[in-house]
Amino acid sequence: MPKRSSILWGTAILAAMVPEVHSGTTVMLSGAEIRGVVVREAFNVCAGQVLDFEVNRLLAPVWDLPLLWFGATPLIALAWGAAFLSERAGCPRFGRILARSAAVVVIVRHLPSPLLFMFDVAGDSRCAGQWGPPGTMDWYVTTNLYHLVPVALVFLAARAHGLPPRGPLAHTVIAGLLVVVMLLGAAADTFTGRASDTRALDCSGSGDGTASGPGEPEDERRKGFLCEIREGSFGVGVPQLADMPDRELLAYGDHLCDLAVRNGGDVRAPAVSEAIGGVGGGSLVTALGRLCPQVAEVERERERRAKEENDAFVAAAERSCAAHPRHRPRIRPVRQARATMWADFWNINAWDEGNEGGPAGDMVAGLVGSGPGALDIWAADEIGHACVTGEAYRRRPPVETRGWEQVVEVGYETRTGVLSIVDGEGSRLPDLTAGGPGDYRVRVHVRGRRAVQEDHDAPDGTVQLLIMVFPGKAREPRIYRDSLSS
């Protein structure tokens, strides 16, 4: 057997083993289990996938034969040995038949699946999701196409050792096989298309987009879905899906939409939540609302009910606060304001403009902390509404301790001359300074704190705060009453 023929046979055997060697190496290095293709629940009838499944099910006993293990390496090696022995025995035609028969078996094993997959996807992009998850499907298609490389080498090896195909038909078959391998290989790399960025998609609506749409009546909805995934309402999007090509992403979205529709449009149904897993959270739900009208309708209804519940919750807190007696100042303040304020991290706050979020220092008696242009006031046992009264004075008001659990006074310095208490929802009390920029004293009174700390089911609006603000240069804090420390 000529040297060139032996080299081609040996290369064919090595090429057939590459996918198995790669998989085995991956397992050893990562310790991960290589899983087969996971077929998703069908959301559309895709004839190619159904045919591929049935054919592989029927031929499974054949594909499990040891000769077809390791990418059909034993079969190719056997064909090489047969070709070598037949040539030595003076019967080269027999060796040619065995070589080509082995190549045909490999073609039948590996070529139909990629062809059927591409047939399905060309007819309906959503079929990509039925064949399997995008990353696994890329590997599956590429691996099947790769197994045609040893086939071409086997044909070339048979020709190289003096057994050229006779007539134009054989030449055409070999040339056509090589062309199909190259074309399908290119298609495997490009069938998913590109991942368009927000500029190409024209997510801003400026009219400068360059990405072509999917060509379906729902283009605006589908573009909206892609924009939500790529960027989202706050420039974040869904990072786990950000690099997925448009076609795969739309197929994934269509699959989730179909699954949600079968569950009444509810993306929070167990089956849909399981399919979504830990991907995207609320951002993916928002994106699906752009793609699926029924999901959007269900989400709007859920938001409406949530708003009604929140409005009722706030109204109950406001009624609770309104039921508390108003504070009667002993001297007349410049202004007095009342508000039902929400604390979602224990405190309500005040900051000078430009110092938002600045440190307020240590809390005195756990009630109030003060720093330059920053003020923190305890208002809830982590979360809840407090009934807040704010009073601004031009001079120091009398100290009041009766009926209060804690009364604490601290110094406060403001460069802007504004002290406006803000809660976790952005609600504000009016400015409580009476003399513009400078030094002030802030006296905070609280009651109901013990009740909410001892009973987590205490009614919202149990905590009452009275905040008095007046000019004063003293820096040291004063604790006039602290019944909670005893």
C-alpha positions in Angstrom: 0.0 0.0 0.0 1.5 3.4 -1.0 2.8 5.7 1.8 0.3 8.4 0.8 -2.6 6.0 1.2 -1.4 4.9 4.6 -1.0 8.4 5.8 -4.6 9.2 4.7 -6.0 6.1 6.5 -4.1 6.9 9.6 -5.3 10.6 9.5 -8.9 9.4 9.1 -8.6 7.2 12.2 -7.1 10.0 14.3 -9.7 12.5 13.0 -12.5 10.1 13.9 -11.2 9.9 17.5 -10.8 13.7 18.1 -14.3 14.4 19.4 -14.1 11.5 21.9 -10.6 12.5 23.0 -11.8 16.1 23.5 -14.8 15.0 25.5 -12.7 12.7 27.7 -10.1 15.4 28.3 -12.9 17.9 29.3 -14.2 15.4 31.8 -10.8 14.8 33.3 -9.8 18.4 33.5 -13.1 19.8 34.8 -14.6 16.9 36.6 -17.9 17.7 34.8 -20.2 15.2 33.4 -20.7 15.4 29.6 -24.4 15.4 29.1 -26.2 14.5 25.9 -28.5 16.8 24.0 -31.5 17.7 26.1 -34.6 18.0 24.0 -36.9 20.8 25.3 -40.6 20.3 25.5 -42.0 20.8 22.0 -43.7 24.1 21.4 -44.2 23.5 17.7 -44.4 20.6 15.4 -41.0 20.4 13.7 -41.0 17.6 11.2 -37.2 17.3 11.0 -36.8 16.8 14.7 -39.6 14.3 14.9 -38.1 12.3 12.0 -34.6 12.5 13.4 -35.9 11.2 16.8 -37.8 8.3 15.3 -34.9 7.2 13.0 -32.3 7.3 15.8 -34.7 5.4 18.0 -35.2 2.7 15.4 -31.5 2.5 14.6 -30.2 2.8 18.2 -29.2 -0.9 18.3 -27.1 -0.4 15.2 -25.5 2.8 16.4 -24.6 1.1 19.7 -22.5 -1.6 18.0 -18.8 -1.5 19.1 -17.7 -0.9 15.5 -19.3 2.6 15.7 -17.8 3.6 19.0 -15.3 6.4 19.2 -16.6 8.1 16.1 -16.6 4.8 14.1 -12.8 4.5 14.6 -13.0 0.6 14.9 -15.0 0.5 11.6 -12.5 2.7 9.8 -9.6 0.7 11.1 -11.2 -2.5 10.1 -11.8 -1.1 6.6 -8.2 -0.1 6.4 -7.1 -3.6 7.3 -9.4 -5.1 4.8 -8.2 -2.8 2.1 -4.6 -3.7 2.9 -5.2 -7.4 3.0 -7.3 -7.4 -0.2 -4.6 -5.5 -2.0 -2.0 -8.0 -0.9 -4.3 -10.9 -2.0 -4.7 -9.3 -5.4 -8.3 -8.4 -4.9 -8.2 -4.6 -4.7 -11.8 -4.2 -5.8 -13.0 -5.9 -2.6 -11.0 -3.5 -0.5 -12.5 -0.5 -2.3 -16.0 -1.8 -1.7 -15.3 -2.2 2.0 -13.7 1.2 2.3 -16.6 3.0 0.6 -19.2 0.9 2.6 -17.6 2.0 5.8 -17.7 5.6 4.6 -21.4 5.4 3.7 -22.2 4.0 7.2 -20.6 7.0 8.8 -22.4 9.3 6.4 -25.8 7.7 7.3 -24.9 7.9 11.0 -23.9 11.6 11.1 -25.2 13.6 8.1 -29.1 13.3 8.4 -29.3 15.1 11.8 -27.6 18.4 10.8 -29.6 18.4 7.5 -32.9 17.9 9.3 -32.0 20.5 11.9 -31.2 23.1 9.2 -34.4 22.1 7.4 -36.4 22.8 10.5 -34.7 26.1 11.4 -35.0 27.4 7.8 -38.8 26.8 8.0 -39.3 28.1 11.6 -36.6 29.6 13.8 -38.5 28.5 16.9 -37.6 24.9 16.0 -34.1 25.5 17.2 -35.4 25.5 20.7 -37.1 22.1 20.3 -33.9 20.4 19.2 -32.1 21.5 22.4 -30.5 24.3 24.4 -28.4 26.7 22.1 -24.9 25.8 23.5 -25.5 22.1 23.4 -27.1 22.3 20.0 -24.1 24.1 18.5 -21.9 21.3 19.8 -24.2 18.6 18.5 -24.4 20.0 14.9 -20.7 20.8 14.7 -19.7 17.4 15.9 -22.0 15.6 13.5 -20.6 17.6 10.6 -17.0 17.1 11.8 -17.5 13.3 11.4 -17.7 13.7 7.7 -14.1 14.7 7.6 -12.8 11.1 8.2 -15.3 10.1 5.4 -13.6 12.3 2.9 -10.2 11.0 4.0 -11.3 7.4 3.5 -12.5 8.2 -0.1 -9.1 9.9 -0.8 -7.2 7.0 0.7 -9.0 4.5 -1.5 -8.1 6.6 -4.5 -4.5 7.2 -3.5 -3.6 3.5 -3.4 -4.3 2.9 -7.0 -8.0 2.4 -7.0 -9.3 5.5 -8.7 -13.1 5.9 -9.1 -14.2 5.1 -12.6 -16.2 7.5 -14.6 -17.5 11.0 -14.0 -20.2 9.9 -11.6 -17.7 8.8 -8.9 -15.7 12.0 -9.3 -19.0 14.0 -8.9 -20.0 12.1 -5.8 -16.6 12.8 -4.0 -16.6 16.4 -5.1 -20.2 16.9 -4.0 -19.4 15.3 -0.6 -16.6 17.7 0.0 -18.7 20.7 -1.1 -21.5 19.6 1.3 -19.0 19.2 4.2 -17.7 22.7 3.6 -21.1 24.3 3.1 -22.6 22.6 6.2 -19.6 23.5 8.2 -20.0 27.1 7.3 -23.7 26.9 8.0 -23.0 25.4 11.4 -21.0 28.5 12.3 -23.4 31.0 10.9 -27.0 29.6 11.2 -27.6 31.3 14.5 -26.7 34.8 13.0 -25.3 37.7 14.9 -26.1 39.2 18.2 -27.2 42.7 17.3 -26.4 45.5 19.8 -28.9 48.1 20.9 -27.6 50.6 18.3 -28.2 48.2 15.5 -31.6 47.4 16.8 -32.4 51.1 17.2 -33.7 50.5 20.7 -33.6 54.3 21.3 -36.0 54.9 18.4 -33.7 57.4 16.7 -34.1 55.7 13.3 -30.5 54.7 12.9 -30.9 51.0 13.3 -29.1 48.7 10.9 -30.3 45.2 12.0 -32.8 43.6 9.8 -35.9 42.2 11.5 -37.0 38.6 11.7 -39.4 39.2 8.8 -42.5 38.4 10.7 -45.6 40.5 11.5 -44.5 40.7 15.1 -41.3 42.5 14.3 -41.8 45.4 16.7 -42.6 43.0 19.6 -39.6 40.9 18.7 -37.3 43.9 18.5 -38.6 45.1 21.8 -37.8 41.7 23.3 -34.2 41.9 22.0 -33.8 45.4 23.3 -35.0 44.4 26.7 -32.5 41.6 26.8 -29.6 43.6 25.4 -30.1 46.8 27.5 -33.3 46.8 29.5 -35.0 49.8 31.1 -32.0 50.7 33.2 -29.1 49.8 30.9 -28.6 46.4 32.5 -30.7 43.9 30.5 -30.1 40.1 31.0 -26.3 39.6 31.2 -26.6 35.8 31.0 -28.3 36.1 27.5 -26.5 39.2 26.3 -24.2 37.4 23.9 -26.8 35.0 22.5 -27.4 35.5 18.7 -30.7 37.1 17.8 -32.1 34.0 16.2 -31.3 31.8 19.1 -32.6 34.4 21.6 -35.9 34.8 19.7 -36.3 31.0 19.6 -35.6 30.8 23.3 -38.1 33.6 24.0 -40.8 32.0 21.8 -40.3 28.7 23.7 -40.8 30.5 27.0 -43.8 32.4 25.6 -45.5 29.2 24.4 -44.8 27.6 27.8 -46.2 30.6 29.6 -49.4 30.6 27.4 -50.0 27.0 28.2 -49.9 28.1 31.9 -52.4 30.9 31.5 -49.8 33.5 30.5 -48.2 33.3 34.0 -44.4 33.4 33.8 -44.3 32.7 37.5 -46.0 29.3 37.1 -43.8 26.5 38.4 -43.2 25.0 34.9 -42.2 28.4 33.4 -40.1 29.3 36.5 -38.3 26.0 36.2 -37.5 26.6 32.5 -36.2 30.1 33.2 -34.2 29.0 36.2 -31.8 31.6 37.5 -31.7 33.6 34.2 -32.5 37.3 34.3 -35.1 37.4 37.0 -37.4 40.4 36.6 -35.6 41.7 33.6 -36.4 38.5 31.6 -40.0 38.7 32.7 -40.2 42.3 31.4 -38.7 41.2 28.1 -41.2 38.3 27.8 -43.9 40.8 28.3 -42.7 42.7 25.2 -42.7 39.5 23.2 -45.9 37.8 24.4 -49.2 39.8 24.6 -50.8 37.3 27.0 -47.8 37.5 29.3 -48.0 41.3 29.2 -51.7 41.2 30.0 -51.1 38.9 33.0 -48.2 41.1 34.2 -50.3 44.2 33.9 -53.1 42.6 36.0 -50.6 41.4 38.6 -49.1 45.0 38.8 -52.6 46.4 39.1 -53.4 44.1 42.0 -50.1 44.8 43.6 -50.7 48.5 43.4 -54.2 48.1 44.9 -52.7 46.1 47.8 -49.9 48.6 48.3 -52.4 51.5 48.2 -54.6 49.8 50.8 -51.5 49.1 52.9 -50.4 52.8 52.8 -54.0 54.0 53.4 -54.2 51.8 56.5 -50.9 53.3 57.8 -52.1 56.8 57.1 -55.4 56.1 59.0 -53.3 54.8 61.9 -51.2 57.9 61.9 -54.2 60.2 61.6 -55.7 58.6 64.7 -52.7 59.6 66.8 -53.2 63.0 68.6 -51.4 65.9 67.0 -48.5 67.4 68.9 -49.3 70.6 70.7 -46.1 72.8 70.7 -45.4 74.7 73.9 -44.1 77.6 71.8 -45.2 78.4 68.3 -43.0 76.9 65.6 -42.2 78.5 62.3 -43.7 75.6 60.5 -45.2 72.2 61.5 -45.7 69.2 59.1 -47.0 65.7 59.5 -46.3 62.7 57.2 -46.6 58.9 57.1 -43.1 57.9 56.1 -41.8 54.5 54.9 -38.4 53.1 56.2 -37.1 50.1 54.3 -33.7 50.0 56.0 -34.5 51.1 59.6 -33.9 54.9 59.0 -35.3 58.0 57.4 -32.7 60.6 56.4 -31.7 64.1 55.5 -28.7 65.2 53.4 -27.4 68.5 52.0 -27.6 68.7 48.2 -24.5 67.0 46.8 -24.0 64.9 49.9 -26.7 62.3 49.3 -25.8 59.1 51.0 -23.1 60.7 53.1 -22.2 59.3 56.5 -24.1 60.5 59.5 -21.8 59.1 62.2 -22.8 56.8 65.1 -26.4 56.6 66.2 -27.0 58.2 69.7 -29.1 55.8 71.8 -29.8 54.0 68.5 -32.1 56.8 67.6 -30.3 59.5 65.7 -26.9 60.0 64.0 -25.5 63.3 62.7 -22.6 64.4 60.5 -21.8 67.4 58.3 -24.8 67.7 56.0 -26.2 64.2 56.9 -28.8 63.0 59.4 -30.1 59.5 60.1 -33.2 58.9 62.3 -34.4 55.4 63.3 -38.0 54.9 62.1 -38.8 51.2 61.9 -37.7 47.8 63.0 -36.1 47.3 59.5 -39.2 48.1 57.5 -42.5 49.8 58.1 -44.3 53.2 58.3 -43.7 55.7 61.0 -45.9 58.7 61.9 -43.6 61.7 61.7 -44.1 65.2 62.8 -41.5 67.8 62.0 -41.3 71.3 63.6 -39.0 74.2 62.7 -38.2 76.8 65.4 -36.2 80.1 65.5 -35.3 79.5 69.2 -34.9 76.5 71.5 -38.2 75.0 72.5 -38.9 73.5 76.0 -37.8 69.9 76.5 -40.7 67.4 76.5 -40.2 63.9 77.8 -43.6 62.9 79.0 -45.1 60.1 77.0 -42.0 59.5 75.0 -39.8 56.4 75.2 -36.6 58.3 74.0 -35.7 61.9 73.6 -32.3 62.6 72.0 -30.8 65.8 70.8 -27.8 66.1 68.4 -26.0 68.9 66.6 -26.4 69.4 62.8 -24.5 71.5 60.3 -25.9 72.4 56.9 -24.2 74.4 54.2 -27.3 74.7 52.1 -29.6 75.8 54.8 -32.1 73.0 54.0 -33.0 70.1 56.3 -35.7 68.0 54.5 -36.4 64.5 55.9 -36.8 61.9 53.2 -38.2 58.3 53.5 -37.5 55.2 51.5 -40.2 56.0 48.9 -38.9 59.5 48.3 -41.6 61.3 50.3 -40.4 64.4 52.1 -41.1 66.6 55.0 -40.8 70.4 54.2 -37.6 72.2 55.2 -37.2 72.2 58.9 -34.5 74.9 59.2 -35.6 78.5 60.1 -32.3 80.4 59.7 -30.6 79.3 56.5 -27.1 77.7 56.4 -25.4 77.2 59.7 -25.5 75.2 62.9 -28.7 73.6 64.3 -29.9 71.3 67.0 -32.1 68.4 66.2 -34.2 66.9 69.0 -35.9 63.5 68.2 -38.7 62.0 70.2 -40.0 58.5 69.7 -42.7 56.2 71.1 -44.0 52.8 69.9 -40.4 51.6 69.4 -40.6 49.0 72.1 -43.9 47.7 70.7 -42.6 47.0 67.2 -39.4 45.5 68.5 -41.3 43.1 70.8 -44.1 42.3 68.4 -43.4 41.9 64.7 -47.1 41.9 64.1 -47.7 45.3 65.6 -49.9 47.5 63.4 -48.1 49.6 60.8 -48.0 53.2 62.0 -47.3 52.2 65.6 -44.0 54.2 65.7 -44.4 58.0 66.3 -41.6 60.5 65.8 -41.5 64.1 66.7 -38.5 66.0 65.2 -37.7 69.5 66.5 -35.1 71.6 64.7 -33.8 74.9 66.0 -30.6 77.0 65.8 -27.8 76.0 68.1 -24.0 75.8 68.0 -23.6 73.0 70.6 -22.0 69.8 69.2 -22.3 67.3 71.9 -25.4 65.0 72.0 -27.9 65.1 74.8 -30.0 62.2 76.0 -33.0 63.6 77.9 -34.8 60.2 78.1 -34.1 56.7 77.2 -36.5 54.2 78.8 -35.5 51.5 76.3 -32.0 51.1 77.8 -33.2 50.2 81.2 
